[in-house]
């Protein structure tokens, strides 16, 4: 059961990150920003509800939002690591 709220929180973080213009995982995803943010809100609410059901009211809220924050912090680092390991995706005019 614990994995369910963690997965929902991770999906929410992914939706929020894909809606930003600086992400590099999916080309053109920023054009769908409004839909992705809406989906992120739905997944966040789902994660909080599942965590509350498992852990109780306040511990569930904090656990779900902590999982969401962890995803939101890790995704930019994963994106930068992916860009570094694929040098052809980096703009050569910005390389010094």
Rosetta silent file (secondary structure, phi, psi, omega in degrees, C-alpha in Angstrom):
SEQUENCE: XXXXXXXXXXXXXXXXXXXXXXXXXXXXXXXXXXXXXXXXXXXXXXXXXXXXXXXXXXXXXXXXXXXXXXXXXXXXXXXXXXXXXXXXXXXXXXXX
SCORE:     score description
SCORE:     0.000 S_00000001
   1 L     0.000  -35.670 -178.878    0.000    0.000    0.000 S_00000001
   2 H   -61.732  -37.108 -178.338    2.851    2.396    0.769 S_00000001
   3 H   -62.259  -27.598 -177.659    4.151    2.077   -2.774 S_00000001
   4 H   -65.254  -45.816 -179.525    0.842    3.411   -4.125 S_00000001
   5 H   -73.115  -29.002  176.647    1.135    6.876   -2.585 S_00000001
   6 H   -68.631  -41.526  177.826    4.830    7.046   -3.454 S_00000001
   7 H   -64.934  -42.819  179.005    4.067    6.198   -7.091 S_00000001
   8 H   -63.403  -40.610  178.361    1.232    8.752   -7.193 S_00000001
   9 H   -66.845  -39.195  177.935    3.516   11.423   -5.714 S_00000001
  10 H   -65.203  -40.983  177.504    6.259   10.564   -8.204 S_00000001
  11 H   -64.366  -36.748  176.537    3.805   10.809  -11.103 S_00000001
  12 H   -63.455  -45.516  178.437    2.675   14.195   -9.806 S_00000001
  13 H   -62.403  -38.811  177.722    6.275   15.420   -9.690 S_00000001
  14 H   -64.547  -43.385  178.525    6.909   14.133  -13.197 S_00000001
  15 H   -61.731  -44.455  179.313    3.816   15.933  -14.498 S_00000001
  16 H   -63.859  -41.576 -178.768    4.864   19.183  -12.830 S_00000001
  17 H   -67.919  -40.152 -179.986    8.432   18.894  -14.158 S_00000001
  18 H   -66.831  -21.196  179.579    7.329   18.102  -17.707 S_00000001
  19 L   -80.971   -6.713  179.866    5.170   21.224  -17.702 S_00000001
  20 L   -84.712  148.155 -177.467    8.218   23.469  -17.238 S_00000001
  21 L   -73.506  -18.174 -176.067    9.859   25.027  -20.309 S_00000001
  22 L   -92.082   -2.026 -179.807   13.420   24.077  -19.283 S_00000001
  23 L   -71.126  153.916 -177.498   12.879   20.320  -19.092 S_00000001
  24 L  -125.130   10.049 -178.069   14.559   18.193  -21.720 S_00000001
  25 L   -75.084  -47.937 -175.915   12.914   14.797  -21.382 S_00000001
  26 L  -125.204  118.380  178.551    9.976   15.243  -23.780 S_00000001
  27 L   -68.213  134.341  176.630   10.090   17.747  -26.616 S_00000001
  28 L    80.310    4.871 -179.369    6.988   19.899  -26.822 S_00000001
  29 H   -70.708  -26.467 -179.956    5.606   18.871  -23.445 S_00000001
  30 H   -65.350  -22.838  176.980    5.620   22.498  -22.278 S_00000001
  31 H   -68.331  -22.333  178.390    2.891   23.183  -24.843 S_00000001
  32 H  -100.489   25.881 -171.464    0.680   20.875  -22.784 S_00000001
  33 H   -57.905  -43.203 -177.626    1.607   22.663  -19.539 S_00000001
  34 H   -62.890  -43.923  179.102   -1.934   23.367  -18.393 S_00000001
  35 H   -67.127  -40.505  179.604   -3.024   19.742  -18.804 S_00000001
  36 H   -65.602  -39.897  177.407    0.147   18.443  -17.159 S_00000001
  37 H   -65.467  -39.937  176.825   -0.286   20.766  -14.165 S_00000001
  38 H   -62.424  -42.207  177.050   -3.890   19.650  -13.805 S_00000001
  39 H   -65.949  -36.740  176.798   -2.821   16.032  -13.905 S_00000001
  40 H   -63.144  -38.996  177.284   -0.116   16.815  -11.344 S_00000001
  41 H   -65.311  -41.157  178.963   -2.720   18.267   -8.992 S_00000001
  42 H   -63.269  -46.081  179.112   -4.879   15.159   -9.380 S_00000001
  43 H   -65.858  -34.735  176.937   -1.926   12.851   -8.639 S_00000001
  44 H   -64.455  -46.355  178.336   -0.930   14.998   -5.655 S_00000001
  45 H   -61.832  -40.237  177.951   -4.432   14.768   -4.201 S_00000001
  46 H   -63.540  -43.673  179.707   -4.451   11.017   -4.824 S_00000001
  47 H   -62.677  -42.959  179.483   -1.082   10.605   -3.107 S_00000001
  48 H   -64.918  -43.903  179.752   -2.224   12.598   -0.077 S_00000001
  49 H   -62.613  -43.545  179.731   -5.487   10.643    0.198 S_00000001
  50 H   -65.850  -42.171 -178.944   -3.699    7.286   -0.051 S_00000001
  51 H   -67.432  -37.386  176.712   -1.024    8.288    2.455 S_00000001
  52 H   -63.607  -38.867  179.617   -3.650    9.582    4.903 S_00000001
  53 H   -65.175  -35.485 -176.884   -5.499    6.307    4.648 S_00000001
  54 H   -83.810  -46.317 -169.271   -2.314    4.353    5.398 S_00000001
  55 H  -104.885  -15.181 -173.477   -0.514    6.577    7.932 S_00000001
  56 L   108.043  177.782 -171.055   -3.167    8.834    9.400 S_00000001
  57 H   -63.683  -73.258 -174.421   -3.995   12.482    8.788 S_00000001
  58 H   -70.444  -42.553  176.447   -0.886   14.594    9.368 S_00000001
  59 H   -59.483  -35.496  178.709    1.769   11.893    8.899 S_00000001
  60 H   -66.373  -42.452  178.141    0.113   11.000    5.587 S_00000001
  61 H   -61.207  -48.687 -177.785    0.126   14.593    4.360 S_00000001
  62 H   -66.223  -38.311  179.435    3.778   15.055    5.255 S_00000001
  63 H   -66.330  -43.671 -179.617    4.836   11.688    3.793 S_00000001
  64 H   -66.305  -43.258 -179.465    3.059   12.282    0.487 S_00000001
  65 H   -71.276  -28.800  174.930    4.375   15.821    0.109 S_00000001
  66 H   -67.750  -41.719  176.613    7.894   14.680    1.030 S_00000001
  67 H   -63.258  -39.013  176.827    7.775   12.054   -1.730 S_00000001
  68 H   -63.944  -45.963  179.938    6.553   14.749   -4.139 S_00000001
  69 H   -62.863  -39.858  178.953    9.359   17.125   -3.113 S_00000001
  70 H   -60.527  -43.475  177.480   11.961   14.387   -3.512 S_00000001
  71 H   -63.093  -43.774 -178.694   10.774   13.765   -7.063 S_00000001
  72 H   -66.427  -27.628  178.295   10.747   17.480   -7.863 S_00000001
  73 H   -81.425  -37.870 -175.455   14.315   17.846   -6.587 S_00000001
  74 H   -76.865  -31.784 -175.194   15.711   14.760   -8.328 S_00000001
  75 H   -60.733  -42.254  177.050   14.237   15.274  -11.803 S_00000001
  76 H   -62.803  -35.129  177.500   16.361   18.315  -12.784 S_00000001
  77 H   -67.943  -40.643  176.453   19.491   16.416  -11.738 S_00000001
  78 H   -63.078  -39.246  178.766   18.427   13.376  -13.776 S_00000001
  79 H   -65.282  -44.498  178.762   17.768   15.628  -16.753 S_00000001
  80 H   -65.232  -38.420  178.541   21.182   17.296  -16.456 S_00000001
  81 H   -65.834  -40.111  179.205   22.896   13.906  -16.107 S_00000001
  82 H   -65.626  -40.740  178.902   21.090   12.613  -19.186 S_00000001
  83 H   -65.955  -35.390 -179.841   22.102   15.706  -21.177 S_00000001
  84 H   -71.439  -35.679 -179.163   25.714   15.285  -20.086 S_00000001
  85 H   -78.970  -13.312  175.443   25.819   11.623  -21.073 S_00000001
  86 L  -119.854   82.601 -173.869   24.359   12.473  -24.516 S_00000001
  87 H   -64.779  -19.560  179.717   26.573   15.315  -25.748 S_00000001
  88 H   -69.876  -17.435  179.332   24.797   15.530  -29.119 S_00000001
  89 H   -86.887   -5.435 -179.906   21.736   16.945  -27.352 S_00000001
  90 L   -90.821  139.482  178.845   23.720   19.902  -25.983 S_00000001
  91 L   -69.415  118.058 -176.560   23.852   23.092  -28.058 S_00000001
  92 H   -66.152  -19.399  179.487   27.492   23.377  -29.259 S_00000001
  93 H   -73.236  -18.103  179.543   27.338   27.173  -29.272 S_00000001
  94 H   -94.429   -6.144 -179.137   26.991   27.176  -25.466 S_00000001
  95 L   -83.295  129.397 -179.668   29.991   24.902  -24.840 S_00000001
  96 L   -99.817    0.000    0.000   33.103   26.783  -23.800 S_00000001
